[in-house]
Amino acid sequence: MVRELLGDYKMSQLDVLFIHHNASRKIYQGLSKDYSAIEPPIWAALLANYARNKGYSVKILDCEANNLDASASAKKISEYNPRLSVIVVYGQQPSASTQNMEGVRQLSDEINSSHNHLKTLLVGLHPSAVSRKTMEDEKVNFVCQGEGPYTISALLEVDMDDVNQLSKVPGLWYRTDEKIKCTPPAPLISQENLHIELPGMAWDLLPMDKYRTSNWHAMSNGSDKGSFASIYTSLGCPFQCSFCCINAPFGNNNLENWNYGRNKFRFWNTDFIMEEFEKLHKMGIKNIKIADEMFVYNKKHFLDICNKLIEKDYGFNIWAYARIDTVKKEYLETLKKAGVNWLALGIESGNGEVRKGVTKGKFTEVNIRTLVGEIQHAGINVIGNYIFGLPDDNLDSMQDTLDLAVDLNCEFSNFYCAMAYPGSKLYLDALSDPSVLPEQYVGFSQHSYESKPLPTNHLTSAEVLRFRDDAFLTYHENIDYLEMIERKFGSTTRAEIEKMTKIRLKRKILDEA
């Protein structure tokens, strides 16, 4: 093994440092101080535990949680002096990886200018989706295409200065003689080996006291945003919504075939997941996000977990993602008893033709209204997720979406603009006219000054963004909504919502319009 050949000095070095960068202020503007979540870097913690179980010495540096800018982060990395620095590029939402490249660029530039002896690898959703472009654009040594574990362990076993050895590392992009090269993809971790190869998160390497949940999640926990953790029970998604890029790391690395990620949906077994919940309980964690792109999907999987949570009676305040067409009335009592107090529903559009155009499903407004009512009747709060600016949207169809949102009156609503996230079909379509894409990574953020959504077949980017910003205020300043919040959660929570809506986002394309 190469470690045996590197001598005592190299053996005394930290093998690998996993890094979660920090760009929250640019991404969220004024919302970053109090209203954006500070979430444990779940994929970094999974990879760290994987590497540690393979016998490597491992640390995690969470730059966001520790409020480190790029310069301070690079200095800290240099102090650790790892053989390999792995910058993990994921976001709080699956499609938010690209916006986080803003922090990656700042950090990698700083490392390159002041600490260029460090070897850096990018791993995550964005670098996997557009590996060559990432390698061309960023000042890093390596880019991983794929989910990462096998690439990382193989890279740690070779001399990273020897290009001949690099060619043996699967799923790796690297430079040689000023040329960019890549190796064949690494295999995905199999369903059978998922709990063995990725045996949970390295909780002990994270500053758990510095994380906070979303403001709406805390409504049902006395507005206490602390004591927060995220957890996966599955990887990937069985669906192929054209605006989403979640499956980019989990496919065959062929972006010319947009359906490449199909059938890469894997589950940890229930007993293993319960061991993770037990760890969180012992740490005193109360607020939990189940980060699966689709938790309420496989009946046996999620109901087994819920029934075991009911037996344990941990008292967790949980939120999870679901689809309109996967939630059944008969599930709701079990979900509620398990501590699932919030379900985030991908409603997306109030117009059936617009939904059909992005392969979202065939459910109708009737389905939506009935289901939301049933969920709320069961005592579970609803986060309605809506998207403005899908390809077939016009002002009338976007108004349909806003009208539906106001009528549903969910306990919280997220209003997004359609973005051409790398790894999505919308991105591949947008490549025919690259001028529609943001010029900067931060332009993919929903909340940044530079935000630039896709134009539709009928509307400009500015028209879409203006509608989204106005819709957010229309919904959360609506008196029916505020009175419902006060009845359910109290006057303090209502005041927090009112305070949030006073933070007005500045937008470059609206200033220029």
PARO-897864 format. One record per residue (C-alpha): chain; residue number from 1; x, z, y. Coordinates in steps of 0.5 Angstrom, whole numbers, m for minus. Each point is the difference from the previous one (the first is absolute). Layout:
BEGIN
> chain,resi,px,pz,py
> A,NUM,X,Z,Y
...
***
This chain:
BEGIN
> chain,resi,px,pz,py
> A,1,0,0,0
> A,2,2,m2,7
> A,3,0,8,2
> A,4,5,2,m5
> A,5,5,m6,3
> A,6,m1,3,7
> A,7,4,6,0
> A,8,m1,7,2
> A,9,m1,m2,7
> A,10,m6,m4,m1
> A,11,m3,4,m5
> A,12,0,6,5
> A,13,m4,m5,5
> A,14,m8,0,0
> A,15,m2,m5,m4
> A,16,m6,m3,4
> A,17,m4,3,6
> A,18,m7,m3,0
> A,19,m3,m1,8
> A,20,m6,0,3
> A,21,1,m2,7
> A,22,m4,1,7
> A,23,m4,m4,4
> A,24,m6,4,1
> A,25,0,0,8
> A,26,1,m8,0
> A,27,m5,m1,m5
> A,28,m6,5,2
> A,29,2,1,8
> A,30,m4,6,3
> A,31,m3,1,m7
> A,32,6,2,m3
> A,33,1,7,3
> A,34,m6,3,m3
> A,35,m5,m5,m4
> A,36,4,m4,m5
> A,37,2,3,m6
> A,38,7,2,m2
> A,39,0,m2,m8
> A,40,5,2,m5
> A,41,4,m7,m2
> A,42,m4,0,m7
> A,43,4,m6,m2
> A,44,7,3,2
> A,45,m2,6,m4
> A,46,m1,m4,m6
> A,47,6,m4,0
> A,48,4,6,2
> A,49,m3,4,m6
> A,50,1,m6,m5
> A,51,8,m1,3
> A,52,1,8,m1
> A,53,m3,m1,m8
> A,54,5,m5,m1
> A,55,6,5,2
> A,56,1,m2,7
> A,57,1,5,6
> A,58,m5,m1,5
> A,59,m3,2,6
> A,60,m6,m2,5
> A,61,1,m1,7
> A,62,m7,0,4
> A,63,2,m3,7
> A,64,m8,0,2
> A,65,m1,8,m2
> A,66,6,2,3
> A,67,m1,m4,6
> A,68,7,m3,0
> A,69,1,m7,4
> A,70,4,m5,m3
> A,71,6,2,3
> A,72,m1,7,m3
> A,73,m2,m3,m6
> A,74,6,m4,m1
> A,75,5,6,2
> A,76,m4,4,m6
> A,77,1,m5,m5
> A,78,7,m1,2
> A,79,1,8,m1
> A,80,m3,m1,m7
> A,81,5,m6,m2
> A,82,m4,m2,m6
> A,83,2,m6,m4
> A,84,m6,m3,1
> A,85,m5,1,6
> A,86,m7,m3,m2
> A,87,m5,m1,6
> A,88,m7,0,m3
> A,89,m5,m4,4
> A,90,m7,2,m1
> A,91,m6,2,4
> A,92,m6,5,1
> A,93,m4,m5,m3
> A,94,2,m5,m5
> A,95,0,m6,5
> A,96,4,4,5
> A,97,7,m2,m3
> A,98,2,m5,5
> A,99,m2,4,7
> A,100,5,5,m3
> A,101,6,m5,0
> A,102,0,1,7
> A,103,3,7,m2
> A,104,5,m3,m5
> A,105,3,m5,5
> A,106,1,5,5
> A,107,4,4,m6
> A,108,3,m5,m3
> A,109,3,m3,6
> A,110,3,7,2
> A,111,3,1,m7
> A,112,3,m7,1
> A,113,3,1,7
> A,114,2,7,m1
> A,115,1,2,m8
> A,116,1,m7,m3
> A,117,4,3,m6
> A,118,m7,2,m3
> A,119,m4,m4,m5
> A,120,m7,m1,2
> A,121,m6,m3,m5
> A,122,m7,m1,3
> A,123,m5,1,m5
> A,124,m8,0,1
> A,125,m6,m5,1
> A,126,3,m4,6
> A,127,7,m1,m3
> A,128,m3,m2,m7
> A,129,m5,m5,3
> A,130,5,m4,5
> A,131,6,2,m3
> A,132,4,m6,2
> A,133,m2,0,7
> A,134,1,8,0
> A,135,7,m1,m2
> A,136,1,m6,5
> A,137,m3,5,6
> A,138,3,7,m2
> A,139,7,3,0
> A,140,0,3,m7
> A,141,4,m2,m6
> A,142,m5,0,m5
> A,143,m8,m2,0
> A,144,m4,2,m7
> A,145,m6,m5,m2
> A,146,m4,4,m4
> A,147,m2,7,m1
> A,148,7,3,0
> A,149,2,5,m5
> A,150,3,m5,m5
> A,151,4,m3,6
> A,152,2,6,3
> A,153,3,3,m7
> A,154,4,m6,m2
> A,155,3,m1,7
> A,156,2,7,0
> A,157,4,m2,m7
> A,158,4,m5,3
> A,159,6,m1,5
> A,160,m5,m2,6
> A,161,6,m4,4
> A,162,1,m4,m6
> A,163,m5,m6,0
> A,164,1,m2,m7
> A,165,m3,7,m2
> A,166,m5,m1,5
> A,167,m3,m6,m4
> A,168,m1,5,m6
> A,169,m5,4,4
> A,170,m7,m2,0
> A,171,m5,m1,6
> A,172,6,0,5
> A,173,1,m5,6
> A,174,7,1,2
> A,175,5,m4,4
> A,176,7,m4,m2
> A,177,4,m4,4
> A,178,m5,0,5
> A,179,m5,m3,m4
> A,180,m7,4,m3
> A,181,m1,1,m7
> A,182,m5,3,m5
> A,183,0,2,m7
> A,184,m6,m1,m5
> A,185,m6,5,1
> A,186,1,7,m3
> A,187,m6,2,m5
> A,188,m6,4,2
> A,189,0,7,m3
> A,190,m5,0,m5
> A,191,m6,3,m1
> A,192,2,4,m6
> A,193,7,3,4
> A,194,m3,1,7
> A,195,0,8,m1
> A,196,7,m1,m3
> A,197,3,m4,5
> A,198,m4,2,6
> A,199,m1,8,m2
> A,200,m3,2,7
> A,201,3,1,7
> A,202,6,4,2
> A,203,m4,5,4
> A,204,6,5,0
> A,205,4,m6,4
> A,206,m6,0,5
> A,207,m1,4,7
> A,208,m7,2,m3
> A,209,m1,4,6
> A,210,0,m5,5
> A,211,m5,m5,m2
> A,212,m7,0,2
> A,213,m7,m4,m2
> A,214,m4,m5,5
> A,215,m5,4,5
> A,216,m6,m2,m4
> A,217,2,2,m7
> A,218,1,7,3
> A,219,m7,0,3
> A,220,m2,3,m7
> A,221,6,5,0
> A,222,m1,4,7
> A,223,4,m5,3
> A,224,6,2,m3
> A,225,5,m6,m1
> A,226,5,3,m3
> A,227,1,2,m8
> A,228,0,m8,m1
> A,229,3,m4,m6
> A,230,m2,m7,m2
> A,231,0,m2,m8
> A,232,0,m6,m4
> A,233,m4,0,m6
> A,234,0,m8,m1
> A,235,4,m6,2
> A,236,m2,m6,3
> A,237,m7,m3,1
> A,238,m4,m5,m5
> A,239,m4,m3,6
> A,240,3,m6,4
> A,241,m3,1,7
> A,242,4,m6,4
> A,243,1,5,6
> A,244,4,5,m4
> A,245,7,0,m3
> A,246,0,6,m4
> A,247,2,m4,m6
> A,248,7,m3,3
> A,249,5,5,m4
> A,250,m4,0,m7
> A,251,0,m8,m1
> A,252,4,m5,m3
> A,253,4,m1,7
> A,254,m3,m7,1
> A,255,m4,0,7
> A,256,m2,m7,m1
> A,257,m5,2,m5
> A,258,m4,5,4
> A,259,m3,3,m6
> A,260,6,2,m3
> A,261,m1,8,0
> A,262,m7,m1,m4
> A,263,0,5,m7
> A,264,6,4,3
> A,265,m5,6,1
> A,266,3,6,m4
> A,267,m2,8,m1
> A,268,4,6,m1
> A,269,m3,4,m5
> A,270,m5,6,2
> A,271,4,5,m3
> A,272,6,m2,4
> A,273,m4,0,6
> A,274,m3,7,m1
> A,275,7,2,0
> A,276,2,m3,7
> A,277,m7,3,2
> A,278,3,7,m3
> A,279,6,0,4
> A,280,m4,m2,7
> A,281,m4,6,m1
> A,282,6,5,m2
> A,283,3,m3,7
> A,284,m6,2,4
> A,285,m3,m7,1
> A,286,m7,m1,2
> A,287,m1,m6,3
> A,288,2,m6,m5
> A,289,m1,m8,1
> A,290,0,m4,m6
> A,291,3,m6,2
> A,292,m2,m4,m5
> A,293,m2,m7,3
> A,294,m6,1,m5
> A,295,m1,7,m3
> A,296,m8,m1,m1
> A,297,1,m6,m5
> A,298,2,2,m7
> A,299,m6,5,m3
> A,300,4,3,m5
> A,301,6,1,4
> A,302,m3,3,7
> A,303,m6,4,m4
> A,304,5,3,m5
> A,305,5,2,6
> A,306,m6,3,4
> A,307,m3,4,m6
> A,308,7,3,m1
> A,309,0,2,8
> A,310,m7,3,m1
> A,311,3,4,m6
> A,312,6,3,4
> A,313,m4,1,7
> A,314,6,m1,4
> A,315,m4,0,7
> A,316,3,m7,2
> A,317,m3,m4,6
> A,318,1,m7,m3
> A,319,m1,m7,3
> A,320,1,m7,m4
> A,321,m2,m7,0
> A,322,m6,m4,m3
> A,323,m3,m6,1
> A,324,m8,m1,1
> A,325,m1,m3,m7
> A,326,4,5,m4
> A,327,m3,6,2
> A,328,m6,2,m4
> A,329,m5,6,2
> A,330,1,3,m7
> A,331,7,1,2
> A,332,m1,4,7
> A,333,m2,7,m3
> A,334,7,0,m4
> A,335,4,m3,6
> A,336,m3,6,4
> A,337,1,5,m4
> A,338,8,m2,m1
> A,339,1,1,7
> A,340,m1,m7,2
> A,341,m3,1,7
> A,342,2,m7,3
> A,343,m1,m7,m3
> A,344,3,m6,4
> A,345,m4,m6,m1
> A,346,2,m7,1
> A,347,m6,m2,4
> A,348,4,m5,4
> A,349,m6,m5,3
> A,350,m7,1,1
> A,351,m1,m8,m1
> A,352,0,m2,m7
> A,353,3,m7,1
> A,354,6,3,3
> A,355,1,5,m6
> A,356,m1,m6,m5
> A,357,6,m4,4
> A,358,5,5,m1
> A,359,m2,2,m8
> A,360,m3,7,2
> A,361,m6,m1,m5
> A,362,m7,m1,0
> A,363,m3,6,2
> A,364,m5,0,6
> A,365,m2,4,6
> A,366,m6,4,m5
> A,367,6,2,m5
> A,368,4,3,6
> A,369,m6,4,3
> A,370,m2,2,m6
> A,371,7,2,m3
> A,372,2,4,7
> A,373,m7,4,0
> A,374,1,2,m7
> A,375,7,2,1
> A,376,m1,4,6
> A,377,m6,3,m4
> A,378,5,3,m5
> A,379,4,3,5
> A,380,5,m5,0
> A,381,3,m2,7
> A,382,1,m8,1
> A,383,5,m3,4
> A,384,m2,m7,1
> A,385,5,m5,1
> A,386,m1,m7,4
> A,387,4,m6,1
> A,388,m2,m4,6
> A,389,3,m7,1
> A,390,0,m3,m7
> A,391,0,m7,m1
> A,392,m7,m2,1
> A,393,m1,5,5
> A,394,m4,m1,7
> A,395,m2,4,5
> A,396,m7,1,m3
> A,397,3,1,m7
> A,398,4,6,3
> A,399,m6,3,3
> A,400,m3,0,m6
> A,401,5,4,m3
> A,402,0,5,6
> A,403,m7,0,0
> A,404,0,2,m8
> A,405,5,5,2
> A,406,m4,4,5
> A,407,m6,0,m4
> A,408,4,3,m6
> A,409,3,5,4
> A,410,5,2,m5
> A,411,4,6,2
> A,412,6,m4,2
> A,413,1,m7,1
> A,414,7,m4,0
> A,415,m1,m7,4
> A,416,6,m5,m2
> A,417,2,m7,2
> A,418,1,m5,m5
> A,419,8,m1,m1
> A,420,4,m5,m4
> A,421,4,6,m4
> A,422,6,m4,m3
> A,423,m2,0,m8
> A,424,m8,m1,2
> A,425,m3,m7,m1
> A,426,m2,0,8
> A,427,8,0,1
> A,428,1,m6,m4
> A,429,m6,m3,3
> A,430,3,2,7
> A,431,7,m3,m2
> A,432,m3,m7,2
> A,433,0,2,7
> A,434,5,6,1
> A,435,m2,0,7
> A,436,m6,5,m2
> A,437,5,5,m3
> A,438,3,6,4
> A,439,7,m1,3
> A,440,2,7,m1
> A,441,m2,4,m6
> A,442,m3,5,4
> A,443,m5,m5,2
> A,444,m3,1,m7
> A,445,m2,7,2
> A,446,m7,1,1
> A,447,1,5,6
> A,448,7,m3,3
> A,449,0,m3,7
> A,450,3,m6,m3
> A,451,m6,m1,m5
> A,452,m2,m7,m2
> A,453,m5,m1,m5
> A,454,m2,m7,m3
> A,455,m4,m4,4
> A,456,m7,m3,m4
> A,457,m3,m6,m1
> A,458,m4,1,7
> A,459,4,6,4
> A,460,7,1,3
> A,461,4,6,m2
> A,462,m1,3,7
> A,463,m8,m1,m1
> A,464,1,4,m7
> A,465,4,5,2
> A,466,m4,2,6
> A,467,m6,0,m4
> A,468,3,5,m5
> A,469,2,5,6
> A,470,m7,0,3
> A,471,m3,1,m7
> A,472,4,6,m1
> A,473,m2,3,6
> A,474,m7,m2,m1
> A,475,m1,3,m7
> A,476,4,6,2
> A,477,m3,2,6
> A,478,m7,m2,m2
> A,479,m5,6,1
> A,480,m3,0,m7
> A,481,7,0,m3
> A,482,3,6,4
> A,483,m7,4,m1
> A,484,1,m1,m8
> A,485,7,2,1
> A,486,m2,6,3
> A,487,m5,2,m5
> A,488,4,m1,m6
> A,489,7,3,3
> A,490,m1,4,6
> A,491,1,m1,8
> A,492,8,0,m1
> A,493,0,m6,m4
> A,494,m5,m4,4
> A,495,5,2,6
> A,496,6,m2,m4
> A,497,m4,m7,m1
> A,498,m1,0,8
> A,499,7,1,1
> A,500,3,m5,m4
> A,501,m5,m6,3
> A,502,3,2,7
> A,503,7,m3,m3
> A,504,m1,m7,2
> A,505,5,m5,m3
> A,506,4,m5,4
> A,507,0,m7,m3
> A,508,5,m5,2
> A,509,m4,m6,m1
> A,510,m6,3,4
> A,511,4,1,6
> A,512,3,m7,m1
> A,513,m7,m3,m1
***
